[in-house]
Amino acid sequence: MTKTKAAHAQDAKTQAALNPGDEAAPGTKGTGEDICPDCHGKGRIDGAPCATCGGSGTITRAVGGA
């Protein structure tokens, strides 16, 4: 089965929305927002946007643990 152009476009949007500290795309089932461990929720380190959270101050983490 091949992907449609719309599916490829959605994949590209998801990839663009991920930051290096994210464990999954925002809104993924079984995930939630957490404070960035590197900038502690401030979004900046030494005046520059935090590389881990992309400047948002939050990352997406898996929650639970079955």
N, C-alpha and C positions, 0 to 999 in steps of 0.2 A: 504494500500500500504506500503510495507516495503522498507527500504533504501538498496541500494547496498553497497558493500564494498567500492567502490570509493566515494560514497556520505558520508559514515562514515569517510573516510580518509580526505575528504575535510572539514568536520565539525571539525575534530581534528586540522587541520591546522589553521582554522579560530580561534578556541579557543586559540591556542598557540600564535597567532598574536595579540590578544587583551591585552591591558594593563588596569590596574584598572581605569584609567582616561578616557578611550575610551567609547563613547556612542554607537558605532557600529563598525563593522569590517572595516578596511581600504578598500576603493573602493566601499563601499555601496552607492547606489544611494541616493542623498539628504544629503550627508555628505561632510566634508572637514577637512583639517588639521588646527589646531589652536595651538598656543604656550601654553605649559603646564603652568597652573596657579600656580603650586607649585615651580618649579625650574626656571620659567620665561625663558624657552627655552635653558637653559644651560645643562640640562640632568643630572646634579649632584647636590646633597645637602650635604654639609659638607664632600665633597670628595667621597661620595658613590653615586651609580646610583640612580636617583630619582625613588621612588616606584610608583608614579602616571603614569609617561610616560615610564617607563622601561629604562630610560637613553637616549631616543631619543630626548627629548626636545619638542616633539609635541604629541598632542592627537587628536583623531578623534571625531568631534562633528557634530551633526545634524545642518543643515543650513536651512534658510527659516523659515517659520512658517505659514502655511496656516490654 
